[in-house]
Amino acid sequence: MQALTAEQLLALWESGRSQMPAQRALALLAAACPESSLESLAALSIGRRDAGLLRLREWAFGSRIAGISDCPQCSERLEMSFTTDDIRAGEGNESSDSLSLVVEHYEISFRLPNSFDLIVMTMAGSEDRAALKQTLTDRCVLHARHDDAEIATSQLPESVIVALSRRMAEADQQSDVRLALDCPRCKHRWVALFDIVSFFWSEIDAWARRVLREIHTLASAYGWPERDILAMSAGRRAIYMAMIAA
């Protein structure tokens, strides 16, 4: 994996504006991993995919992450600040292709969810959470048995599905990053999911719009082409921008 250049990042932002989140994630990884096929990257577990995106984000914008969350109790806006290491999970030694679970006399062989699964679920266009959960179960469960008899995934009880979801999260910890938050105003405590795909993309979007404004200003003032301006460091562009504003 290699860091993305400013030119690559801007091109990915332009093409990714019409893509779904899972496609954006894969496009970023594909650009950073030219030695890997798109199919092999899409087959990575969500946790391994997100670990790669976290590293790319670190290289692009640094290790410090700042965000905002609204308290669900009183709507107070909270500022959050943490590092990439704070949310980086261990690599784990389990294969994402074949895992097992035994619970309530049910024996399940399964694989971890990947980007292919997310794309299929998104393209289904359904807002029925139960239907989406069943689709994911159907795709990820390889074999299911109850009392030594093969059964369909639709026959698995809800308690077993819950246990399966927990087992998946344990085996792929980077896919389930949760932040413990505490409101200073009403003292309400809650847990919020952190999605590196949407967060990283929001940062890329803000960066791209800012850089395009800088390119427009510098090209208008000096006649430089976009490629040359993008090749400059952010610090040098900032100095030129300050000189124009002076």
C-alpha positions as CSV (number, residue, x, y, z in Angstrom):
1,M,0.0,0.0,0.0
2,Q,1.2,3.5,-0.8
3,A,0.1,7.0,0.1
4,L,-2.1,8.8,-2.4
5,T,-0.9,11.9,-4.2
6,A,-2.9,15.1,-4.2
7,E,-3.6,14.5,-7.9
8,Q,-4.9,11.0,-7.3
9,L,-7.0,12.1,-4.3
10,L,-8.6,14.8,-6.4
11,A,-9.4,12.4,-9.3
12,L,-10.9,9.9,-6.8
13,W,-13.0,12.6,-5.3
14,E,-14.3,13.6,-8.7
15,S,-15.2,10.1,-9.8
16,G,-16.5,9.1,-6.4
17,R,-19.1,11.8,-6.1
18,S,-21.6,9.5,-8.0
19,Q,-20.6,6.3,-6.2
20,M,-22.0,4.5,-3.2
21,P,-19.8,4.4,-0.1
22,A,-18.6,0.8,-0.6
23,Q,-17.4,1.7,-4.2
24,R,-15.6,4.8,-2.9
25,A,-13.8,2.7,-0.3
26,L,-12.7,0.2,-3.0
27,A,-11.6,3.0,-5.3
28,L,-9.4,4.5,-2.6
29,L,-7.8,1.1,-1.8
30,A,-7.3,0.2,-5.5
31,A,-5.4,3.4,-6.1
32,A,-3.2,2.8,-3.1
33,C,-2.7,-0.9,-3.9
34,P,-2.0,-1.1,-7.6
35,E,-0.5,-4.6,-7.1
36,S,-3.9,-5.9,-6.0
37,S,-6.9,-6.6,-8.1
38,L,-10.2,-4.9,-7.4
39,E,-11.8,-8.3,-6.8
40,S,-9.3,-9.3,-4.2
41,L,-9.8,-5.9,-2.4
42,A,-13.6,-6.3,-2.5
43,A,-13.2,-9.8,-1.0
44,L,-11.4,-8.4,2.1
45,S,-13.4,-8.5,5.3
46,I,-14.9,-5.1,6.2
47,G,-12.5,-4.8,9.1
48,R,-9.4,-5.4,7.0
49,R,-10.7,-3.0,4.4
50,D,-11.3,-0.3,7.1
51,A,-7.9,-0.9,8.5
52,G,-6.4,0.0,5.1
53,L,-8.6,3.1,4.9
54,L,-7.5,4.1,8.4
55,R,-3.9,3.9,7.3
56,L,-4.6,5.9,4.1
57,R,-6.4,8.6,6.1
58,E,-3.5,8.8,8.5
59,W,-1.1,9.3,5.6
60,A,-3.4,11.9,3.9
61,F,-4.5,14.0,6.9
62,G,-2.5,12.9,9.9
63,S,-3.1,10.7,13.0
64,R,-5.4,13.2,14.8
65,I,-9.1,12.9,14.2
66,A,-11.6,15.6,15.2
67,G,-15.3,15.3,14.8
68,I,-18.7,16.5,16.1
69,S,-21.6,14.5,17.6
70,D,-25.0,15.6,18.8
71,C,-26.2,14.3,22.1
72,P,-29.3,12.2,21.5
73,Q,-30.8,13.4,24.8
74,C,-30.4,17.2,24.7
75,S,-29.0,17.9,21.2
76,E,-25.9,19.5,22.7
77,R,-23.1,19.5,20.1
78,L,-19.9,17.7,21.3
79,E,-16.5,18.1,19.9
80,M,-14.5,14.8,19.7
81,S,-10.8,14.4,19.4
82,F,-8.8,11.2,19.3
83,T,-6.0,9.5,17.3
84,T,-6.0,6.7,14.7
85,D,-4.2,4.5,17.2
86,D,-7.1,4.9,19.6
87,I,-9.5,3.2,17.2
88,R,-7.0,0.8,15.5
89,A,-8.0,-2.8,16.3
90,G,-5.6,-5.7,16.3
91,E,-5.0,-7.5,13.1
92,G,-6.4,-10.8,14.4
93,N,-5.3,-14.3,13.2
94,E,-8.6,-15.7,12.1
95,S,-9.4,-16.3,8.5
96,S,-12.2,-14.3,7.0
97,D,-13.1,-17.1,4.6
98,S,-14.1,-19.9,7.0
99,L,-15.1,-19.5,10.6
100,S,-17.4,-21.5,12.8
101,L,-20.0,-21.1,15.6
102,V,-21.7,-23.6,17.8
103,V,-24.7,-22.3,19.8
104,E,-28.0,-23.8,21.0
105,H,-27.3,-27.0,19.1
106,Y,-26.8,-25.1,15.9
107,E,-23.5,-25.5,14.0
108,I,-22.7,-22.7,11.6
109,S,-19.9,-22.3,9.1
110,F,-19.5,-18.8,7.8
111,R,-17.3,-16.1,6.4
112,L,-17.0,-12.4,7.3
113,P,-18.9,-9.8,5.4
114,N,-17.0,-8.0,2.6
115,S,-17.6,-5.1,0.2
116,F,-19.3,-7.4,-2.3
117,D,-22.0,-7.9,0.3
118,L,-22.4,-4.2,1.1
119,I,-22.7,-3.4,-2.6
120,V,-25.4,-6.0,-3.1
121,M,-27.3,-4.8,0.0
122,T,-27.1,-1.2,-1.1
123,M,-28.3,-2.0,-4.7
124,A,-31.3,-3.9,-3.3
125,G,-32.6,-0.5,-2.3
126,S,-34.5,-1.9,0.6
127,E,-35.0,-0.1,3.9
128,D,-36.3,-3.2,5.6
129,R,-33.6,-4.0,8.2
130,A,-34.9,-7.5,8.7
131,A,-34.7,-8.3,5.0
132,L,-31.2,-6.8,4.7
133,K,-30.1,-8.8,7.7
134,Q,-31.5,-12.0,6.1
135,T,-29.7,-11.1,2.8
136,L,-26.4,-10.7,4.7
137,T,-26.9,-14.0,6.6
138,D,-27.8,-15.8,3.3
139,R,-24.6,-14.6,1.7
140,C,-22.2,-15.2,4.6
141,V,-23.4,-18.5,6.1
142,L,-21.8,-21.3,4.2
143,H,-23.4,-24.2,6.0
144,A,-25.9,-24.4,8.9
145,R,-26.8,-27.6,10.8
146,H,-29.2,-28.3,13.6
147,D,-29.0,-31.6,15.5
148,D,-26.8,-32.9,12.6
149,A,-29.3,-32.0,10.0
150,E,-28.6,-29.4,7.2
151,I,-31.0,-26.5,7.4
152,A,-31.6,-23.3,5.4
153,T,-30.4,-19.9,6.9
154,S,-34.1,-18.8,7.0
155,Q,-34.6,-21.5,9.7
156,L,-32.0,-20.0,12.1
157,P,-33.7,-18.4,15.2
158,E,-33.1,-14.8,16.0
159,S,-31.0,-15.7,19.1
160,V,-28.6,-17.6,16.8
161,I,-28.5,-14.7,14.3
162,V,-27.6,-12.4,17.2
163,A,-24.9,-14.7,18.4
164,L,-23.6,-14.9,14.8
165,S,-23.4,-11.1,14.5
166,R,-21.4,-11.0,17.8
167,R,-19.1,-13.6,16.6
168,M,-18.5,-11.7,13.3
169,A,-17.7,-8.5,15.3
170,E,-15.3,-10.4,17.5
171,A,-13.5,-11.9,14.6
172,D,-13.3,-8.6,12.6
173,Q,-13.0,-5.9,15.3
174,Q,-12.0,-3.0,13.0
175,S,-15.4,-3.3,11.3
176,D,-17.2,-2.4,14.5
177,V,-15.6,0.7,16.0
178,R,-17.6,2.3,18.8
179,L,-17.0,5.6,20.7
180,A,-18.1,6.0,24.3
181,L,-19.5,9.5,24.6
182,D,-20.5,11.6,27.6
183,C,-22.5,14.8,27.3
184,P,-21.2,17.5,29.6
185,R,-24.5,19.3,29.6
186,C,-27.1,16.6,30.6
187,K,-24.6,13.9,31.6
188,H,-26.2,11.4,29.1
189,R,-23.8,8.6,28.0
190,W,-24.1,6.7,24.8
191,V,-22.1,4.7,22.3
192,A,-21.7,6.0,18.7
193,L,-20.5,4.0,15.7
194,F,-17.5,5.4,13.9
195,D,-17.6,4.7,10.1
196,I,-14.2,5.4,8.6
197,V,-15.6,5.3,5.1
198,S,-18.1,8.2,5.6
199,F,-15.7,10.1,7.8
200,F,-12.7,9.9,5.5
201,W,-14.9,10.8,2.5
202,S,-16.3,13.9,4.2
203,E,-12.7,15.0,4.9
204,I,-11.7,14.3,1.2
205,D,-14.7,16.3,0.1
206,A,-13.9,19.3,2.2
207,W,-10.2,19.1,1.2
208,A,-11.0,18.8,-2.5
209,R,-13.3,21.8,-2.5
210,R,-10.7,23.9,-0.7
211,V,-7.9,22.8,-3.0
212,L,-10.0,23.6,-6.1
213,R,-10.6,27.1,-4.8
214,E,-6.8,27.5,-4.3
215,I,-6.2,26.2,-7.8
216,H,-8.6,28.7,-9.2
217,T,-7.1,31.6,-7.3
218,L,-3.5,30.6,-8.1
219,A,-4.1,29.8,-11.7
220,S,-5.9,33.2,-12.2
221,A,-3.1,35.1,-10.5
222,Y,-0.1,33.3,-11.9
223,G,-1.3,31.3,-14.9
224,W,0.0,28.0,-13.5
225,P,-1.6,24.8,-14.7
226,E,-3.5,22.6,-12.2
227,R,-0.9,19.8,-12.2
228,D,1.8,22.2,-11.1
229,I,-0.3,23.7,-8.4
230,L,-1.3,20.2,-7.0
231,A,2.3,19.2,-7.0
232,M,3.1,22.0,-4.5
233,S,2.9,21.3,-0.8
234,A,-0.1,22.6,1.1
235,G,2.2,24.9,3.0
236,R,3.6,26.5,-0.2
237,R,0.1,26.9,-1.6
238,A,-0.9,28.6,1.6
239,I,2.0,31.1,1.3
240,Y,1.1,32.0,-2.2
241,M,-2.6,32.4,-1.2
242,A,-1.6,34.8,1.6
243,M,0.6,36.8,-0.8
244,I,-2.4,37.2,-3.2
245,A,-4.7,38.3,-0.3
246,A,-2.1,40.8,1.0
